[in-house]
Amino acid sequence: MTDHLTPPTPAPTRPPRPLRGPRPPRERAKGSGLFRAIWRWHFFASFLVIPVLLVLAVTGLIYLFRFQLEPLLHPDLMKVDVPAADAVQQPYSAQLAAVRQTYPDVSVMSMAEPREDGRATIFSVTTADGEARDVFVDPYGPRVLGSMDPDSTLSGTAVRLHADLMSGTLGDRFLELGVCWAIVMALSGYYLFVRGWRARRRMRRADRKGARLRSRHGVVGAVVGVGLLMLLVSGLPWTGLWGAKVQEIATDRGTSMWSLDHGAASNPLSTLDESLPHSHAVDLPWAQQKTEVPTSAPEGHEGSVASVDTAVAVAAGEGLRHPMTVTVPGDEGGVFSVIGYAFDAPSDERTVHVDQYGGQVVSTYGFDDYPALAKVVAHGIGLHEGRSLGLASFWGAALMCVLIVFMCVSGPLMWWRRRPRGAGRVGAPRGKLPLRGSPLLLVALVVLGVLLPLFGLSLVVVLALDQLVLRRVPALAGFFDTVR
């Protein structure tokens, strides 16, 4: 019998897998999350916000140190030599006479007392051509040291850039738009900081490139965010659209954001010191026939009896602090308006109006007379300008400006390090706001759009461009990393 060897049955083999290319990215799964969507908006908002914040932070820093910088830049005008320890300053009326003798064609608007020993008295004047100038007087002479245009100084230029980029309405709107988006950017930054802390920690542990800078950007942003929001919100009352509209609404309801003095003109022309109590007021209530204008009474007097010195002495008797600013009567019915020093305490803001003939107090106006809203704004301005809490708020505001500059530099630097070189795209985070699936987010955007009209209008424009242009043009969609 012959044995036949039966070959073993071969194991079934799997058919070879077809060759496949790399899997296409799942855009919706990868890029539709809320975190990446907010990161994307945070990224693109920076293109507008960073230039605005850089200008505001740098000019704000210059403004904070204006009283230290300007005397160094103009020592021949602002500094004087004290003759001796027992030297006595000449009366302000004599200093005023020296100004009028040196510049006979000018109209003197106001006088500001020297802020400290060794400083000049400043008279704000208007030339025959309507130009505002500051005249500096050695109080021990009295001797006129010279004059200059306050807007041409470093501080004056910084103030004008800070206000509207020296571009009028267009510059004001651009800054306001940047401020509105900066508020949104700060809020979104906090969301990214909280939600992304684990990812940042993993990146640092893995010693990933740029992880340290990204972590510092987040930590500094978390610290600076509160102060930035305070600065931005307290600066909105100055804006031409938001501020004007809120003031209009407030006026219609019988109140005001501003400390509108019902006395004579108390708005010195000099921009060297913008922190005087009423220097931010624009509308005067007596122009609206809401209050009576205090006037001097010439009856019984052959000429002016009171002087600038009288006004200062009377105001000091009323409790105003030195150094004071005194506006000079512009006609025979005008009054001396004396503004007390309240640089470090908005609640001390007070003006005393003095009759130019008899020297008696015609009326007073101070913080207690402000509308409730104006009191809030006054304290906000004090914090904004770093003067409400003494040196603490001063150095806090200065540090805030420096940290804002750091954020404006570190953000673009992070992008520059991780940008896709030679890829033909900007390298933005890929994400799409899930508005349909997140009613809370939609409500938040609507609320912000109503509270900040320029943000709301620009958001509608951006969303329309995104839907109607970017997503329909492949080249643009690829360049801007748009999730379609």
Secondary structure as GFF3:
##gff-version 3
##sequence-region A 1 484
A	DSSP	alpha_helix	27	31	.	.	.	ID=ss1
A	DSSP	alpha_helix	34	64	.	.	.	ID=ss2
A	DSSP	alpha_helix	66	73	.	.	.	ID=ss3
A	DSSP	alpha_helix	75	78	.	.	.	ID=ss4
A	DSSP	alpha_helix	92	102	.	.	.	ID=ss5
A	DSSP	beta_strand	107	112	.	.	.	ID=ss6
A	DSSP	beta_strand	121	126	.	.	.	ID=ss7
A	DSSP	beta_strand	132	138	.	.	.	ID=ss8
A	DSSP	beta_strand	143	148	.	.	.	ID=ss9
A	DSSP	three_ten_helix	150	152	.	.	.	ID=ss10
A	DSSP	alpha_helix	154	164	.	.	.	ID=ss11
A	DSSP	alpha_helix	168	195	.	.	.	ID=ss12
A	DSSP	alpha_helix	197	205	.	.	.	ID=ss13
A	DSSP	alpha_helix	211	235	.	.	.	ID=ss14
A	DSSP	three_ten_helix	236	238	.	.	.	ID=ss15
A	DSSP	alpha_helix	242	252	.	.	.	ID=ss16
A	DSSP	three_ten_helix	285	288	.	.	.	ID=ss17
A	DSSP	alpha_helix	308	317	.	.	.	ID=ss18
A	DSSP	beta_strand	325	327	.	.	.	ID=ss19
A	DSSP	beta_strand	335	339	.	.	.	ID=ss20
A	DSSP	three_ten_helix	346	348	.	.	.	ID=ss21
A	DSSP	beta_strand	350	355	.	.	.	ID=ss22
A	DSSP	beta_strand	361	366	.	.	.	ID=ss23
A	DSSP	three_ten_helix	367	369	.	.	.	ID=ss24
A	DSSP	alpha_helix	372	384	.	.	.	ID=ss25
A	DSSP	alpha_helix	391	418	.	.	.	ID=ss26
A	DSSP	alpha_helix	439	451	.	.	.	ID=ss27
A	DSSP	alpha_helix	453	468	.	.	.	ID=ss28
A	DSSP	three_ten_helix	470	472	.	.	.	ID=ss29
A	DSSP	alpha_helix	474	479	.	.	.	ID=ss30
###
